[in-house]
Amino acid sequence: MKKFSFLVLLSGVFAFSACGKDKKENADKANAKNKTAKAGKVASCNSPKYQTCKEYGEKNVEAAGIDFLKNLCGNLGDFKEVPCSTDKKIGSCKTLEGQDFYYEGYPIAVEKLKKQCDEKKGTWSN
């Protein structure tokens, strides 16, 4: 009888912990969805061959549309509805048209990129 009671108790513990896990996973998914909704729509054209990525914010995505931006990216890069990566980023220039990311190996020096960004009335960040 003790073994049976122990097994019932043990199975109850497993069932309870599994329930908690599902609730936590659902909460994590809901939080991720809320963060995405708050951040708004975003799209990017990543061109690893050229060490660049063009990121389009919510206003650009809504104004131009996903299909147009995807066609604009064409064969130059990989179009996705996600932000550009910040991994190995040497800098970025944010303008009304979007944000250009530059990565290690880009052939133009950072100082020159900053100057070009200023000329476009953009905001540079490292």
Residue frames as a rotation matrix with the C-alpha (Angstrom) as fourth column:
MET 1
0.570 0.822 0.000 0.00
0.822 -0.570 0.000 0.00
0.000 0.000 -1.000 0.00
LYS 2
0.372 -0.507 -0.778 2.88
0.203 -0.773 0.601 2.36
-0.906 -0.381 -0.185 0.79
LYS 3
-0.679 -0.643 0.353 4.35
0.447 0.019 0.894 1.80
-0.582 0.765 0.274 -2.69
PHE 4
-0.141 0.732 0.667 1.01
0.965 -0.049 0.258 2.58
0.221 0.680 -0.699 -4.31
SER 5
0.759 0.419 -0.498 0.57
0.569 -0.799 0.194 5.78
-0.317 -0.431 -0.845 -2.26
PHE 6
-0.047 -0.878 -0.476 4.11
0.170 -0.476 0.863 6.83
-0.984 -0.040 0.172 -3.09
LEU 7
-0.700 -0.192 0.688 3.51
0.672 0.149 0.725 6.24
-0.241 0.970 0.025 -6.83
VAL 8
0.337 0.889 0.309 0.25
0.920 -0.381 0.092 8.22
0.199 0.253 -0.947 -6.74
LEU 9
0.675 -0.151 -0.722 2.02
0.307 -0.833 0.461 11.06
-0.671 -0.533 -0.516 -4.93
LEU 10
-0.394 -0.919 -0.016 4.96
0.269 -0.132 0.954 10.94
-0.879 0.372 0.299 -7.34
SER 11
-0.459 0.288 0.841 2.70
0.886 0.070 0.459 10.99
0.073 0.955 -0.287 -10.42
GLY 12
0.674 0.721 -0.163 0.84
0.737 -0.670 0.083 13.97
-0.049 -0.177 -0.983 -8.92
VAL 13
0.267 -0.681 -0.681 4.13
0.162 -0.665 0.729 15.84
-0.950 -0.305 -0.068 -8.50
PHE 14
-0.711 -0.544 0.447 5.07
0.487 0.078 0.870 15.15
-0.507 0.836 0.210 -12.15
ALA 15
-0.024 0.797 0.604 1.64
0.971 -0.125 0.203 16.23
0.237 0.592 -0.771 -13.36
PHE 16
0.751 0.296 -0.590 1.81
0.513 -0.824 0.240 19.41
-0.415 -0.483 -0.771 -11.28
SER 17
-0.114 -0.871 -0.478 5.29
0.104 -0.489 0.866 20.31
-0.988 0.049 0.146 -12.54
ALA 18
-0.640 -0.054 0.766 4.26
0.749 0.178 0.639 19.64
-0.171 0.983 -0.073 -16.13
CYS 19
0.468 0.868 0.168 1.32
0.879 -0.477 0.016 22.02
0.094 0.140 -0.986 -15.68
GLY 20
0.583 -0.309 -0.751 3.62
0.219 -0.830 0.512 24.71
-0.782 -0.464 -0.416 -14.36
LYS 21
-0.527 -0.828 0.190 5.97
0.365 -0.019 0.931 24.22
-0.767 0.560 0.312 -17.29
ASP 22
-0.259 0.523 0.812 3.13
0.955 0.010 0.298 24.68
0.148 0.852 -0.502 -19.81
LYS 23
0.767 0.569 -0.297 2.00
0.622 -0.773 0.125 27.85
-0.158 -0.280 -0.947 -18.03
LYS 24
0.194 -0.788 -0.585 5.56
0.106 -0.576 0.811 29.22
-0.975 -0.219 -0.028 -18.05
GLU 25
-0.668 -0.431 0.606 6.03
0.601 0.167 0.781 28.38
-0.438 0.887 0.148 -21.75
ASN 26
0.158 0.820 0.551 2.71
0.958 -0.263 0.116 30.03
0.240 0.509 -0.827 -22.59
ALA 27
0.775 0.075 -0.628 3.66
0.368 -0.861 0.351 33.11
-0.514 -0.503 -0.694 -20.56
ASP 28
-0.262 -0.949 -0.173 7.05
0.225 -0.234 0.946 33.27
-0.939 0.209 0.275 -22.33
LYS 29
-0.533 0.139 0.835 5.34
0.846 0.133 0.517 33.04
-0.039 0.981 -0.188 -25.73
ALA 30
0.575 0.815 0.069 2.85
0.812 -0.579 0.076 35.76
0.102 0.012 -0.995 -24.77
ASN 31
0.493 -0.473 -0.730 5.67
0.209 -0.750 0.628 38.04
-0.844 -0.462 -0.271 -23.57
ALA 32
-0.604 -0.744 0.284 7.60
0.420 0.005 0.907 37.53
-0.677 0.668 0.310 -26.82
LYS 33
-0.183 0.639 0.747 4.46
0.960 -0.048 0.277 38.28
0.213 0.768 -0.604 -28.82
ASN 34
0.770 0.476 -0.425 3.83
0.591 -0.783 0.193 41.45
-0.241 -0.400 -0.884 -26.79
LYS 35
0.005 -0.855 -0.518 7.41
0.187 -0.508 0.841 42.66
-0.982 -0.101 0.157 -27.34
THR 36
-0.705 -0.229 0.671 7.03
0.664 0.118 0.738 42.10
-0.249 0.966 0.069 -31.08
ALA 37
0.249 0.893 0.374 3.71
0.937 -0.321 0.141 43.94
0.246 0.315 -0.917 -31.14
LYS 38
0.692 -0.040 -0.721 5.18
0.373 -0.836 0.403 46.88
-0.618 -0.548 -0.563 -29.20
ALA 39
-0.358 -0.919 -0.163 8.21
0.215 -0.251 0.944 47.04
-0.909 0.302 0.287 -31.48
GLY 40
0.397 0.584 -0.709 5.97
-0.604 -0.416 -0.680 47.05
-0.691 0.698 0.187 -34.54
LYS 41
0.928 -0.029 0.373 6.56
0.286 0.698 -0.656 45.48
-0.241 0.715 0.656 -37.90
VAL 42
0.235 -0.907 -0.348 10.13
-0.651 -0.413 0.637 45.22
-0.722 0.077 -0.688 -39.11
ALA 43
0.954 -0.037 0.298 11.82
0.236 0.706 -0.668 43.76
-0.186 0.708 0.682 -42.19
SER 44
0.297 -0.914 -0.275 15.40
-0.489 -0.393 0.779 43.46
-0.820 -0.097 -0.564 -43.36
CYS 45
0.959 -0.194 -0.207 17.53
-0.112 0.412 -0.904 42.66
0.261 0.890 0.373 -46.39
ASN 46
0.565 -0.780 0.269 20.70
-0.296 0.113 0.949 40.97
-0.770 -0.616 -0.167 -45.13
SER 47
0.903 -0.339 -0.265 23.62
-0.226 0.150 -0.963 40.87
0.366 0.929 0.059 -47.59
PRO 48
0.760 -0.634 0.142 26.46
0.087 0.316 0.945 38.93
-0.644 -0.706 0.295 -45.95
LYS 49
0.382 -0.612 0.693 28.39
0.924 0.266 -0.275 38.95
-0.016 0.745 0.667 -49.24
TYR 50
0.120 -0.262 0.958 28.56
0.380 -0.879 -0.288 42.76
0.917 0.399 -0.006 -48.97
GLN 51
-0.629 -0.361 -0.689 28.79
0.737 0.008 -0.676 42.92
0.250 -0.933 0.261 -45.14
THR 52
-0.897 0.388 0.212 25.59
-0.414 -0.905 -0.095 45.01
0.155 -0.173 0.973 -44.95
CYS 53
-0.542 0.831 -0.123 21.97
0.840 0.540 -0.049 44.77
0.026 -0.130 -0.991 -43.92
LYS 54
-0.805 0.401 0.437 19.13
-0.259 -0.900 0.350 47.21
0.534 0.169 0.828 -44.59
GLU 55
-0.708 0.579 -0.404 16.44
0.691 0.454 -0.562 47.35
-0.142 -0.677 -0.722 -41.91
TYR 56
-0.587 0.630 0.509 12.98
-0.036 -0.649 0.760 48.81
0.809 0.428 0.404 -42.48
GLY 57
-0.966 0.256 0.033 10.91
-0.055 -0.081 -0.995 49.99
-0.252 -0.963 0.092 -39.53
GLU 58
-0.386 0.908 0.162 7.15
0.618 0.385 -0.686 49.83
-0.685 -0.164 -0.709 -39.08
LYS 59
0.264 0.511 -0.818 6.37
-0.220 -0.794 -0.567 53.02
-0.939 0.330 -0.098 -41.02
ASN 60
-0.473 -0.524 -0.708 8.49
-0.815 -0.044 0.577 51.88
-0.334 0.851 -0.407 -43.98
VAL 61
-0.951 0.144 0.273 6.93
0.187 0.973 0.138 48.42
-0.246 0.182 -0.952 -43.98
GLU 62
-0.093 0.992 -0.080 3.41
0.540 -0.017 -0.842 49.84
-0.837 -0.121 -0.534 -43.84
ALA 63
0.219 0.161 -0.962 4.09
-0.488 -0.836 -0.251 52.47
-0.845 0.525 -0.105 -46.53
ALA 64
-0.413 -0.509 -0.755 5.95
-0.903 0.120 0.413 50.28
-0.119 0.852 -0.509 -49.02
GLY 65
0.727 0.687 0.007 4.54
-0.686 0.726 -0.054 46.86
-0.042 0.035 0.999 -48.19
ILE 66
0.282 -0.601 0.748 6.33
-0.295 0.687 0.664 43.57
-0.913 -0.408 0.016 -47.61
ASP 67
0.631 0.002 0.776 6.15
0.616 0.607 -0.503 42.45
-0.472 0.795 0.382 -51.26
PHE 68
0.923 -0.295 0.248 7.74
-0.050 -0.730 -0.682 45.67
0.382 0.617 -0.688 -52.53
LEU 69
0.477 -0.776 0.414 10.55
-0.852 -0.291 0.435 45.50
-0.217 -0.560 -0.800 -49.97
LYS 70
0.373 -0.291 0.881 11.12
0.042 0.954 0.298 41.83
-0.927 -0.074 0.368 -50.74
ASN 71
0.785 -0.049 0.617 11.42
0.618 0.128 -0.776 42.64
-0.041 0.991 0.131 -54.46
LEU 72
0.838 -0.500 0.219 13.71
-0.463 -0.863 -0.200 45.57
0.289 0.067 -0.955 -53.65
CYS 73
0.328 -0.714 0.619 16.02
-0.599 0.349 0.720 43.18
-0.730 -0.607 -0.313 -51.81
GLY 74
0.720 0.072 -0.690 15.91
-0.670 0.329 -0.666 40.82
0.179 0.942 0.285 -54.80
ASN 75
0.766 -0.503 -0.401 19.09
0.368 0.853 -0.369 38.83
0.528 0.135 0.839 -55.31
LEU 76
0.121 -0.756 0.644 21.19
-0.403 -0.630 -0.664 41.22
0.907 -0.179 -0.381 -53.25
GLY 77
-0.760 -0.391 0.519 20.40
-0.607 0.140 -0.783 39.55
0.233 -0.909 -0.344 -49.96
ASP 78
-0.684 0.508 -0.524 18.15
0.559 0.826 0.071 37.47
0.469 -0.244 -0.849 -47.78
PHE 79
-0.478 0.604 0.638 14.81
-0.513 -0.781 0.355 39.17
0.713 -0.157 0.683 -47.04
LYS 80
-0.497 0.367 -0.787 13.16
0.710 0.692 -0.126 38.42
0.499 -0.621 -0.605 -43.70
GLU 81
0.352 0.686 0.636 10.60
-0.013 -0.676 0.737 40.01
0.936 -0.268 -0.230 -41.42
VAL 82
0.655 -0.294 -0.697 13.14
0.754 0.194 0.627 40.34
-0.049 -0.936 0.349 -38.60
PRO 83
0.884 -0.390 -0.257 15.60
-0.339 -0.914 0.223 43.07
-0.322 -0.109 -0.940 -37.56
CYS 84
0.488 -0.823 -0.289 19.19
-0.294 0.157 -0.943 43.11
0.822 0.545 -0.165 -38.82
SER 85
0.622 -0.371 -0.689 21.71
0.723 0.611 0.323 41.30
0.301 -0.699 0.649 -36.64
THR 86
0.876 -0.395 0.275 23.99
-0.459 -0.858 0.229 43.32
0.146 -0.327 -0.934 -34.39
ASP 87
0.683 -0.648 0.337 26.60
0.318 0.679 0.662 40.56
-0.658 -0.345 0.670 -34.32
LYS 88
-0.187 -0.912 0.365 29.94
0.872 0.017 0.489 41.86
-0.452 0.410 0.792 -35.67
LYS 89
0.727 0.507 0.463 28.37
0.654 -0.717 -0.241 45.26
0.210 0.478 -0.853 -36.39
ILE 90
-0.450 -0.887 -0.103 30.87
0.891 -0.438 -0.123 48.09
0.065 -0.147 0.987 -36.85
GLY 91
-0.837 0.238 -0.492 28.16
-0.049 -0.929 -0.366 50.73
-0.544 -0.283 0.790 -37.08
SER 92
-0.270 0.798 0.539 24.80
0.956 0.287 0.055 51.73
-0.111 0.530 -0.841 -38.48
CYS 93
-0.994 0.018 -0.108 23.17
-0.037 -0.982 0.184 54.77
-0.102 0.187 0.977 -40.03
LYS 94
-0.317 0.948 0.017 19.50
0.830 0.286 -0.479 55.47
-0.459 -0.138 -0.878 -39.36
THR 95
-0.986 0.104 -0.128 17.59
-0.155 -0.848 0.506 57.64
-0.056 0.519 0.853 -41.85
LEU 96
-0.206 0.978 -0.035 13.95
-0.824 -0.193 -0.532 58.13
-0.527 -0.081 0.846 -42.78
GLU 97
0.143 0.228 -0.963 14.32
-0.865 0.502 -0.010 55.29
0.482 0.834 0.268 -45.32
GLY 98
0.894 0.114 -0.432 15.47
0.074 0.916 0.394 52.80
0.441 -0.384 0.811 -42.69
GLN 99
0.621 -0.721 0.308 18.69
-0.616 -0.206 0.760 51.76
-0.485 -0.661 -0.573 -41.01
ASP 100
0.651 -0.525 -0.548 21.83
-0.319 0.466 -0.825 50.55
0.688 0.713 0.136 -42.78
PHE 101
0.814 -0.424 0.397 24.00
-0.256 0.351 0.901 48.15
-0.521 -0.835 0.177 -40.78
TYR 102
0.479 -0.763 -0.434 27.68
-0.620 0.055 -0.782 47.65
0.621 0.644 -0.447 -41.61
TYR 103
0.982 -0.079 0.173 29.66
-0.057 0.745 0.665 44.63
-0.182 -0.663 0.727 -40.45
GLU 104
0.189 -0.975 0.118 33.29
-0.305 0.056 0.951 43.61
-0.933 -0.216 -0.287 -39.98
GLY 105
-0.359 -0.431 0.828 34.99
0.627 0.546 0.556 43.35
-0.691 0.719 0.075 -43.36
TYR 106
0.767 0.629 0.127 33.06
0.538 -0.522 -0.662 46.23
-0.350 0.576 -0.739 -44.96
PRO 107
0.130 -0.843 0.523 35.50
0.978 0.020 -0.210 47.87
0.166 0.538 0.826 -47.42
ILE 108
0.159 -0.047 0.986 34.85
0.138 -0.988 -0.069 51.50
0.978 0.147 -0.150 -46.38
ALA 109
-0.770 -0.559 -0.308 36.40
0.401 -0.049 -0.915 52.87
0.497 -0.828 0.262 -43.17
VAL 110
-0.076 0.768 -0.635 34.08
0.997 0.042 -0.068 53.66
-0.025 -0.639 -0.769 -40.27
GLU 111
-0.448 -0.141 -0.883 35.03
0.337 -0.941 -0.021 57.37
-0.828 -0.307 0.469 -40.29
LYS 112
-0.977 0.088 -0.196 34.00
-0.214 -0.373 0.903 57.64
0.006 0.924 0.383 -43.93
LEU 113
-0.493 0.844 -0.208 30.73
0.660 0.520 0.542 55.81
0.566 0.130 -0.814 -43.22
LYS 114
-0.169 0.383 -0.908 29.99
0.843 -0.421 -0.335 58.27
-0.511 -0.822 -0.252 -40.39
LYS 115
-0.749 -0.185 -0.636 30.60
-0.087 -0.924 0.371 61.19
-0.657 0.334 0.676 -42.76
GLN 116
-0.888 0.457 -0.060 28.29
0.028 0.183 0.983 59.67
0.460 0.871 -0.175 -45.40
CYS 117
-0.274 0.801 -0.533 25.65
0.937 0.347 0.040 59.16
0.216 -0.488 -0.845 -42.73
ASP 118
-0.338 0.078 -0.938 25.90
0.477 -0.845 -0.242 62.81
-0.811 -0.529 0.248 -41.67
GLU 119
-0.940 -0.073 -0.334 25.58
-0.237 -0.567 0.789 63.90
-0.247 0.820 0.516 -45.32
LYS 120
-0.627 0.760 -0.171 22.32
0.295 0.435 0.851 61.92
0.721 0.484 -0.496 -45.56
LYS 121
-0.294 0.464 0.835 21.06
-0.767 -0.637 0.084 63.64
0.570 -0.616 0.544 -42.39
GLY 122
0.405 0.388 -0.827 21.20
0.052 0.894 0.445 60.28
0.913 -0.223 0.342 -40.64
THR 123
0.588 -0.198 0.784 22.05
-0.808 -0.190 0.558 59.25
0.038 -0.962 -0.272 -37.10
TRP 124
0.028 -0.700 -0.713 25.20
-0.398 0.647 -0.651 57.13
0.917 0.302 -0.261 -36.69
SER 125
0.645 0.051 0.763 25.62
-0.752 0.221 0.621 54.54
-0.137 -0.974 0.181 -33.95
ASN 126
-0.409 -0.866 -0.286 28.44
-0.859 0.472 -0.199 52.08
0.308 0.164 -0.937 -33.20
